[in-house]
Amino acid sequence: MKTYQKTLSLAVLSALLLGACATSLEGPLATSTAKRPQLAVDKAAGQTMAAYFAKGGLIEEPSNDPWDPLTNGIGDVAKLKPTYIVAADGSGTHKTIQSVVDTLTAKGGSERVYVLVKPGTYREQICLKETAPVTFYGLDGDASKVLIVSNLASGSKKDKEATANACEGRKGADTYGTSGSSTFLAYSDGFQAKNLTISNDYDERPNPKSGTQAVALNTRGDKVILDNVRLLGNQDTLMVKSKDRATINRVFITNSYIEGDVDFIFGHAVTVFDKVEFKSLTDREGAEGGFVFAPSHPDIYPFGYLVTNSKFTSDANKEGKKISLGRAWDDSSGTYKAKDGKVHMPNGMLVIRSSWIGAHIDAESPWNKAATTSRPFDSEKAQTVQFGNPKVNTAFPANRLFEFRNSGPGAAK
C-alpha cells in the first residue's frame, strides 16, 4: 500500500476538526460497564494536560517541571528565522534532512535550531540523536507538501554485520527490527515538527503475515511537539517511548492526522493528543485486526496517553470491520524493577475524553485482549498469564483503559 501517495490536505482536516470542536465534541456522561469503563467526574478532573506534563525526570523521583506546550510551542512559523534550509532541488543549505542532522551533531550546542524544509519528497531514513533541540517545519499549512518517507519494515533484511542506523545499531541481526524500521528516529530532547508529513510506505503484500511492523516516526526524547503533522503507515505508525523505563518523557501532538491499522500508536511515553484525527485503515491483507492504541506504560506511573477533542474515523471499511480503540501492550521487555525490588508490569494507561468516535469502533467491547500475552481485557481485577522469557505465571493488575464524555455513533451510551 503506497500510503505516501495520499494527498489529504491538513488545511482541510484542521478545518473539519476545528469545526467539530466548535460544536463541542464532549458528550454526556455514559454508563460505565466492565467492558467499557468510564471515569467518574472526580477522577476525570485529574486527567488533564497540566497534570500529565507537571513532572519530569525519573518515575520514582519525579521533579516539578511544569511544561506547557501551548504557551511554549512552535508558534507562527512565518516568524521563525531558519538556521538551515533543506531543499531537494538544491536551493537551500542542504539537500537532505539527514545531512542537516549530521551538521547539528558535529556542531553541538544547546540553543534551539530551526530547520526550514521546503516542499518536496525526501526519501531517506533519519536518525536525530544527541543534538541541540531542533524544530523542523514547512511554511505551508498543507502538510502534504513536505513528505519524509522510507519503506523499511521490521522484517526487512540487512547485512548481519551492518548497523541498522546510528540510533538503533542492531549489528549482529539480519533484519531491521521494529525500531530500526523507523523513517524518522527522533531521540533528542526538544524535538519539534510542524507542517510536514512523515510516512512509511512499506508494501506488505509480498510478506503479509511476518515482520510487517513499519514505523513512520519514533520518538524517545522529552518535551516533543508535533503540530499539524501527518503520520502515515499501517502497522506501528507512531512509536512514542522514553530513553528507558525509569525516565519520564513527554510528547504533545496537536492539530494532526495519524493513520494505520494494527497498534498504530504504541509505546510508553507520557503523551497528550489534542485535536488529532485517528484514521483506521481496514483493507490490508494479512492484518491481524484493527487496534488504534497499544500503550505499555509501567503500572508504577499514574499517567500514560491522554486523548482530548479528537476524532476517530476510518476509511471506506467495505467489510464493515469493528475496530478496537486499543489494547494493552504486554511488552516482554517492558517490566520495571523499582528501588524496593518490586517488579512493575507494562500495563499501559490511556484515557479518551471529549472526543468523537465513529461507528467503526466496536461499541460493545472497544478494548481488546493484550498484545504479546493475549491477556483478556479486564477493568476490574488482576489476571495471571504466561509472561516473560522464559514464560512464567505472572500477575498483571486490572487494565487502565478509560473514557469520559465522548460522543459519536461509536461512543458509549
C-alpha positions in Angstrom: 0.0 0.0 0.0 1.6 3.3 -1.1 0.5 5.5 1.8 2.8 8.3 0.7 0.6 8.9 -2.3 -2.3 10.1 -0.2 -2.9 13.8 -0.6 -5.3 14.7 2.2 -4.8 18.4 3.0 -4.3 19.1 6.6 -5.7 22.6 6.0 -9.0 20.8 5.2 -8.5 18.4 8.1 -7.9 21.2 10.5 -11.0 23.0 9.4 -13.0 19.8 10.0 -11.5 19.3 13.4 -11.9 22.9 14.4 -15.5 22.9 13.1 -16.3 19.8 15.2 -14.7 21.3 18.2 -16.7 24.5 17.7 -19.9 22.4 18.2 -18.2 20.6 21.2 -17.0 17.0 21.0 -17.9 16.5 24.6 -20.7 14.0 25.1 -22.9 13.2 28.1 -21.9 11.1 31.0 -22.2 7.5 29.8 -22.9 4.4 31.8 -19.7 2.6 33.0 -19.5 -1.1 32.3 -16.9 -3.8 32.9 -16.2 -3.9 29.1 -16.4 -0.1 28.6 -15.3 1.6 31.8 -16.0 5.4 32.2 -14.2 7.6 34.5 -16.2 9.2 37.4 -16.3 13.0 37.3 -13.9 13.3 40.3 -11.3 11.0 38.6 -11.6 12.8 35.3 -10.8 16.1 36.9 -7.2 14.8 37.4 -6.8 13.7 33.8 -5.6 16.9 32.2 -2.7 18.0 30.1 -1.4 20.1 33.0 -1.3 17.0 35.3 0.3 14.8 32.6 3.1 17.4 32.0 3.6 18.6 35.5 6.6 16.5 36.3 9.8 15.2 34.6 12.8 13.2 35.4 12.7 9.7 37.0 9.5 7.8 37.5 10.3 7.1 41.2 11.7 10.5 41.9 9.8 12.9 39.6 10.8 16.6 39.7 8.5 19.5 39.5 9.0 20.6 35.9 5.7 22.1 34.6 5.6 22.1 30.8 3.0 24.0 28.9 3.5 23.3 25.1 0.6 25.6 24.2 2.3 28.6 25.7 5.8 27.4 24.8 5.0 25.8 21.5 6.3 26.2 18.0 4.2 29.3 17.2 3.9 31.1 13.9 6.4 29.5 11.5 6.4 32.6 9.3 8.1 34.5 12.1 10.9 31.9 12.5 14.4 32.6 11.3 15.8 29.3 9.8 19.3 28.3 10.8 19.4 25.9 7.9 17.2 25.3 4.8 16.6 21.9 3.3 15.6 21.8 -0.3 15.6 18.7 -2.6 16.2 20.9 -5.6 19.5 22.3 -4.1 18.2 25.8 -3.4 18.9 25.5 0.3 21.8 25.0 2.6 21.3 21.2 2.4 19.6 18.8 0.1 18.7 16.1 2.6 17.4 16.2 6.2 20.0 13.7 7.5 22.8 16.0 6.2 21.4 18.8 8.4 21.3 16.4 11.3 24.9 15.4 10.7 25.8 19.1 10.8 24.0 19.6 14.1 25.7 16.6 15.6 29.1 17.8 14.6 28.4 21.4 15.8 27.0 20.6 19.2 25.5 23.3 21.4 22.3 23.7 23.4 20.5 26.6 21.7 17.4 25.6 19.6 18.0 25.2 15.9 15.3 26.0 13.3 15.3 24.0 10.1 13.0 25.1 7.2 12.1 22.1 4.9 11.0 23.3 1.5 8.2 21.4 -0.4 9.4 18.1 -1.9 9.8 14.4 -1.2 12.7 13.4 1.0 13.2 9.6 0.7 15.6 8.8 3.5 15.9 7.4 7.0 16.7 10.0 9.6 18.5 9.5 13.0 18.4 12.5 15.3 20.4 11.8 18.4 22.3 13.8 21.0 21.8 17.1 19.2 20.6 20.6 20.3 16.8 20.9 20.4 15.6 21.3 16.8 12.5 22.4 15.1 11.8 21.1 11.6 9.0 23.0 9.8 7.4 23.7 6.5 5.9 27.2 5.7 2.7 25.9 4.0 -0.2 24.9 6.2 -0.8 21.9 3.8 1.4 19.4 5.5 1.3 17.0 2.5 3.7 19.4 0.6 6.6 18.2 2.6 7.0 14.4 2.6 9.6 12.5 4.5 9.3 8.8 3.6 11.1 5.4 3.6 9.9 1.9 3.2 11.7 -0.3 5.7 9.9 -2.8 8.0 10.8 -5.0 11.0 11.4 -7.9 8.7 13.4 -6.0 6.0 16.7 -7.8 5.5 20.1 -6.2 6.1 23.7 -7.4 6.3 24.1 -9.1 9.7 27.3 -7.2 10.5 25.9 -3.8 9.5 24.1 -1.4 11.8 20.5 -0.6 11.0 21.2 3.1 11.8 23.1 5.3 14.2 20.1 5.4 16.6 19.4 1.7 16.8 22.5 -0.2 15.9 21.4 -3.8 15.7 24.7 -5.1 14.5 24.5 -8.9 14.6 20.9 -9.0 13.5 19.9 -9.7 9.9 16.7 -7.6 10.0 16.0 -4.0 10.9 13.6 -4.8 13.7 10.6 -2.6 14.6 12.5 0.4 16.0 15.2 0.1 13.2 12.5 0.3 10.6 11.5 3.9 11.5 11.6 6.6 8.8 12.4 9.3 11.4 14.1 8.4 14.7 13.9 11.5 16.9 15.9 10.6 20.1 16.9 14.1 21.2 15.0 16.2 23.7 13.1 19.1 22.5 12.3 17.7 19.0 9.6 19.7 17.2 7.9 19.3 13.8 5.2 21.4 12.1 3.5 21.4 8.7 5.0 18.2 7.3 4.3 14.5 6.6 6.3 11.5 7.9 5.4 8.2 6.2 6.5 4.6 6.0 5.2 3.2 2.7 6.5 -0.3 3.1 4.5 -2.7 0.9 3.4 -5.7 3.0 1.9 -7.7 0.1 4.9 -9.9 -0.7 5.1 -10.9 3.1 1.6 -10.1 4.5 2.0 -12.1 7.8 5.6 -11.6 9.0 7.7 -8.7 10.0 5.2 -6.1 8.8 5.8 -3.6 11.6 6.9 -0.4 9.8 7.3 2.7 11.9 7.0 6.3 10.4 8.0 8.3 13.5 9.8 7.0 16.6 10.4 9.5 19.4 12.5 8.9 22.6 13.1 12.5 23.9 11.4 14.7 26.4 9.2 17.8 25.5 8.4 16.7 22.0 5.9 18.7 20.0 4.1 17.8 16.8 1.8 20.4 15.3 0.0 20.0 12.0 1.8 16.8 11.2 0.6 13.8 9.1 1.9 10.4 10.2 1.2 7.7 7.6 1.6 3.9 7.8 -0.1 0.7 8.5 1.2 -1.3 11.5 3.1 0.6 14.2 2.9 4.0 12.5 3.9 6.0 15.6 6.2 4.8 18.4 6.5 7.1 21.4 8.9 5.8 24.0 11.3 7.0 26.7 15.1 6.7 26.8 14.5 3.9 29.4 11.7 2.7 31.7 12.9 4.8 34.6 12.6 8.1 32.7 9.5 10.3 32.1 9.4 11.5 28.5 6.6 13.8 27.4 5.1 14.3 24.0 2.4 16.7 22.8 0.6 16.1 19.4 -1.9 18.7 18.2 -3.9 19.6 15.0 -2.6 16.4 13.4 -3.6 13.3 11.5 -2.4 9.7 12.2 -3.4 6.7 10.2 -2.8 2.9 10.4 -4.3 -0.4 11.2 -2.6 -2.5 13.8 -1.3 -0.9 17.0 -0.6 2.2 15.1 0.2 4.3 18.2 2.3 2.5 20.7 4.9 2.8 23.5 5.3 4.2 27.0 6.0 8.0 26.7 3.6 10.2 28.5 1.6 11.6 25.6 -1.2 14.1 25.1 -3.1 14.1 21.8 -5.3 17.2 21.3 -7.4 17.8 18.1 -6.0 14.8 16.3 -7.7 12.6 13.7 -7.0 8.9 14.2 -7.9 7.1 10.9 -8.2 3.4 10.9 -7.3 1.6 7.7 -9.2 -1.6 7.0 -8.2 -3.0 3.6 -4.8 -4.6 4.2 -4.5 -8.3 3.6 -2.9 -10.2 6.5 -3.6 -7.6 9.1 -4.2 -9.1 12.5 -7.1 -6.8 13.3 -7.9 -3.1 13.9 -6.3 -1.6 17.0 -5.6 2.2 17.4 -3.6 2.3 20.6 -1.2 -0.2 22.2 0.2 1.6 25.4 2.9 -0.1 27.5 3.4 2.3 30.4 4.8 0.8 33.6 2.0 0.5 36.2 4.0 2.4 38.8 3.3 5.6 37.0 -0.3 7.2 37.1 -0.2 8.8 33.6 0.1 7.4 30.1 -1.8 8.6 27.0 -4.5 11.3 27.1 -6.7 12.0 24.1 -8.9 15.1 24.1 -11.0 17.0 21.5 -10.1 14.4 18.8 -11.8 12.2 16.2 -11.7 8.5 15.4 -12.5 7.8 11.8 -12.0 5.1 9.2 -11.6 4.5 5.5 -14.5 3.1 3.4 -14.4 -0.1 5.6 -16.2 -2.1 2.9 -16.3 -5.2 5.0 -17.8 -3.4 8.0 -15.0 -4.4 10.3 -15.3 -3.5 14.0 -12.2 -1.8 15.2 -10.8 -1.6 18.7 -9.8 1.6 20.4 -6.9 -0.2 21.7 -5.3 -2.9 23.8 -2.5 -3.0 26.4 0.9 -4.0 25.1 2.4 -6.5 27.5 5.8 -5.7 26.2 8.0 -8.7 27.0 11.0 -6.5 27.7 8.9 -3.8 29.5 9.0 -4.7 33.2 10.3 -2.1 35.6 12.1 -3.0 38.7 11.7 -0.4 41.4 14.3 0.5 44.1 12.4 -1.5 46.6 12.8 -4.6 44.4 9.2 -4.8 43.3 8.6 -5.5 39.6 6.0 -3.4 37.9 4.3 -4.6 34.7 3.9 -2.8 31.4 0.2 -2.2 32.0 -0.5 0.7 29.6 -2.5 3.7 30.6 -5.0 5.5 28.2 -7.8 8.0 28.7 -10.0 9.2 25.8 -12.2 12.1 26.7 -14.3 14.7 25.0 -13.7 13.1 21.6 -15.8 11.9 18.7 -15.9 8.2 18.0 -17.1 6.8 14.7 -19.3 3.8 14.0 -16.3 1.6 13.0 -15.4 1.2 16.7 -16.8 -1.8 18.5 -19.2 -0.1 20.8 -19.9 -3.1 23.0 -16.2 -4.1 23.5 -13.9 -1.4 22.3 -10.9 -2.7 24.2 -9.2 -5.9 23.0 -7.0 -8.6 24.6 -3.4 -7.5 25.2 -0.7 -7.8 22.6 2.0 -10.3 23.3 0.2 -12.2 26.1 -3.4 -12.2 24.8 -4.4 -11.3 28.3 -8.2 -10.7 28.2 -9.3 -7.1 28.8 -10.5 -6.7 32.4 -11.0 -3.3 34.0 -11.8 -4.7 37.5 -9.5 -7.4 38.6 -5.9 -8.6 38.2 -5.1 -11.5 35.9 -2.4 -14.2 35.8 -0.9 -15.0 32.4 2.2 -16.5 31.0 4.8 -13.8 30.6 8.5 -13.2 30.1 11.4 -15.2 28.9 11.2 -18.0 30.0 7.4 -17.7 30.3 6.1 -18.0 33.9 2.8 -17.3 35.5 2.7 -13.6 36.1 0.1 -11.4 37.8 -1.0 -8.3 35.9 -3.1 -5.6 37.5 -6.5 -4.6 36.1 -6.4 -2.7 32.8 -6.1 1.1 32.8 -8.1 2.0 29.7 -10.9 4.5 30.2 -13.2 7.0 28.6 -15.0 10.2 29.6 -17.8 12.2 27.9 -17.2 11.0 24.3 -19.7 11.5 21.5 -20.5 9.9 18.1 -22.1 6.7 16.9 -19.3 4.6 18.4 -19.3 6.2 21.8 -20.6 4.6 25.0 -24.2 5.5 25.9 
